[in-house]
Amino acid sequence: MSVVLNPYLSFRDNAREAMEFYRSVFGGDLRVSTFDDYNASPDPSEGGKVMHSMLDTSSGLTLMAADTPSSMPLPEASAFSISLSGAASDDEELRRYWAGLSEGGTVTTPLEKAPWGDAFGMCVDKFGVTWLVNIAGEETPSA
């Protein structure tokens, strides 16, 4: 098995809703476990919250998330962003992801040609997660 690095998002009470949203954007298989599933919540009112969820897509993307119990501080969301990058041949797929992620959110940088020649955009989705999308420009043949 290879080493992998996966984003793991923290939410207060809406991890399931967020992960269902991400499944609607990326497709794939979503698995969700609650605190009750593992008898892991000292607070019975939080047993239905998401202890762990994982979305695996056919494109090889993996995204994980959980609800943070009310007894724990929720990390500041602005301290990170998630970047999606691909080649010019991935343009259609990445633009589809961009459209889904930015729907109901805030576009901070429109997805358009950037000074470095790629298409680039930034948005904050409706759950407060910042996404960067970079689509490599067409390669020019070497002289």
C-alpha positions as CSV (number, residue, x, y, z in Angstrom):
1,M,0.0,0.0,0.0
2,S,1.2,3.5,-0.8
3,V,1.2,6.4,1.6
4,V,-1.7,8.7,1.0
5,L,-2.7,12.2,2.2
6,N,-6.4,12.9,2.6
7,P,-8.2,16.1,3.7
8,Y,-10.2,15.5,6.9
9,L,-12.8,18.1,7.6
10,S,-14.3,19.0,11.0
11,F,-17.9,20.2,11.4
12,R,-20.1,21.0,14.4
13,D,-23.4,19.4,13.6
14,N,-23.6,19.1,9.8
15,A,-20.9,16.6,8.7
16,R,-23.5,14.3,7.2
17,E,-25.1,17.1,5.2
18,A,-21.7,18.3,4.0
19,M,-20.5,14.9,2.9
20,E,-23.8,14.3,1.1
21,F,-23.1,17.6,-0.7
22,Y,-19.6,16.5,-1.6
23,R,-20.9,13.2,-2.9
24,S,-23.3,15.2,-5.1
25,V,-20.4,17.1,-6.5
26,F,-17.8,14.4,-6.8
27,G,-19.9,11.2,-7.0
28,G,-18.5,8.1,-5.3
29,D,-19.1,5.9,-2.4
30,L,-19.9,7.6,1.0
31,R,-19.5,5.6,4.2
32,V,-20.7,7.2,7.5
33,S,-20.4,6.0,11.1
34,T,-22.0,7.7,14.0
35,F,-20.9,7.9,17.6
36,D,-23.7,5.6,18.5
37,D,-22.4,3.0,16.1
38,Y,-19.3,2.6,18.3
39,N,-20.9,3.5,21.7
40,A,-18.3,6.4,21.7
41,S,-20.3,9.4,22.9
42,P,-20.4,10.3,26.5
43,D,-23.3,12.6,25.6
44,P,-26.4,10.6,24.5
45,S,-27.7,13.7,22.6
46,E,-24.7,13.5,20.3
47,G,-24.9,9.8,19.5
48,G,-26.3,10.4,16.0
49,K,-23.5,12.8,15.0
50,V,-20.9,11.6,12.6
51,M,-17.8,10.1,14.2
52,H,-16.2,9.3,10.9
53,S,-17.2,9.6,7.2
54,M,-15.2,8.8,4.1
55,L,-16.0,9.6,0.4
56,D,-14.1,7.7,-2.2
57,T,-14.6,8.6,-5.8
58,S,-13.9,6.8,-9.1
59,S,-11.4,9.6,-9.9
60,G,-9.3,8.6,-6.9
61,L,-10.3,11.4,-4.6
62,T,-10.8,10.7,-0.9
63,L,-12.4,13.2,1.5
64,M,-13.1,12.5,5.2
65,A,-15.1,14.4,7.8
66,A,-16.6,14.2,11.2
67,D,-18.7,16.2,13.6
68,T,-16.8,17.8,16.5
69,P,-18.5,17.0,19.8
70,S,-19.8,20.1,21.6
71,S,-17.3,19.4,24.4
72,M,-14.4,20.1,22.1
73,P,-13.4,23.3,20.3
74,L,-14.1,23.4,16.5
75,P,-10.9,24.2,14.6
76,E,-10.9,27.5,12.6
77,A,-11.9,26.7,9.0
78,S,-9.9,29.6,7.4
79,A,-6.6,28.1,8.4
80,F,-6.6,25.7,5.4
81,S,-7.9,25.2,1.8
82,I,-8.3,22.2,-0.5
83,S,-6.8,22.3,-3.9
84,L,-8.0,20.4,-7.0
85,S,-5.6,20.4,-9.9
86,G,-5.5,18.7,-13.3
87,A,-4.3,18.8,-16.8
88,A,-6.1,20.6,-19.7
89,S,-7.6,17.2,-20.5
90,D,-9.3,17.3,-17.1
91,D,-11.0,20.7,-17.9
92,E,-14.6,19.4,-18.1
93,E,-14.3,17.4,-14.9
94,L,-12.7,20.2,-12.9
95,R,-15.2,22.8,-14.2
96,R,-18.0,20.5,-13.1
97,Y,-16.5,20.2,-9.7
98,W,-16.1,24.0,-9.6
99,A,-19.7,24.6,-10.5
100,G,-20.9,22.2,-7.8
101,L,-18.6,23.5,-5.1
102,S,-19.3,27.1,-5.7
103,E,-23.1,26.7,-5.9
104,G,-24.6,28.2,-2.7
105,G,-21.1,29.4,-1.7
106,T,-19.0,32.5,-2.4
107,V,-16.6,32.8,-5.4
108,T,-13.6,34.7,-4.2
109,T,-11.6,34.4,-7.5
110,P,-13.6,33.5,-10.6
111,L,-12.4,30.4,-12.5
112,E,-10.6,32.0,-15.5
113,K,-7.3,32.3,-17.2
114,A,-4.6,33.3,-14.7
115,P,-1.4,35.2,-15.4
116,W,0.6,31.9,-15.3
117,G,-1.5,30.5,-18.2
118,D,-3.7,28.1,-16.3
119,A,-7.4,28.5,-15.4
120,F,-7.6,29.2,-11.7
121,G,-10.4,29.9,-9.3
122,M,-11.1,30.1,-5.6
123,C,-14.4,29.7,-3.7
124,V,-15.8,29.1,-0.3
125,D,-18.5,26.4,-0.4
126,K,-21.7,26.7,1.6
127,F,-20.1,24.8,4.5
128,G,-17.2,27.3,4.8
129,V,-14.5,25.2,3.2
130,T,-12.2,27.0,0.8
131,W,-11.5,25.3,-2.5
132,L,-8.8,26.2,-5.1
133,V,-9.2,24.8,-8.6
134,N,-6.3,24.9,-11.1
135,I,-6.6,23.6,-14.7
136,A,-3.3,23.5,-16.5
137,G,-3.1,25.5,-19.7
138,E,-2.5,23.8,-23.0
139,E,1.1,22.7,-23.3
140,T,3.0,24.3,-26.1
141,P,5.4,22.1,-28.1
142,S,9.1,22.5,-27.3
143,A,11.3,24.1,-30.0
